[in-house]
Amino acid sequence: MVPVARGRGQRLALGLDGHRFGAALAGRVDAAGLAVLRAQGWRVVVLAADRVLRGDPVFLTGHLEREFHLHLLDQVG
């Protein structure tokens, strides 16, 4: 777990602090916590636990890569 949003106790299952990109399992982060993270410039991908545990790892990896690339593009304008 990657602690983020100091003071709110939010944690991400996967996070790149330097890029403000992360992933969280559905139900592990609340809407208010996501709003705080997004206001701080984080892009958080919320994933269903069953998709992570039983889904296609190639699809999941591709999804996270696309989201990360979109995040990088948003940062450069």
Helices and strands as residue ranges (DSSP letters): E 2-4, E 10-12, E 14-16, E 21-25, H 31-39, E 43-47, H 49-54, H 57-76
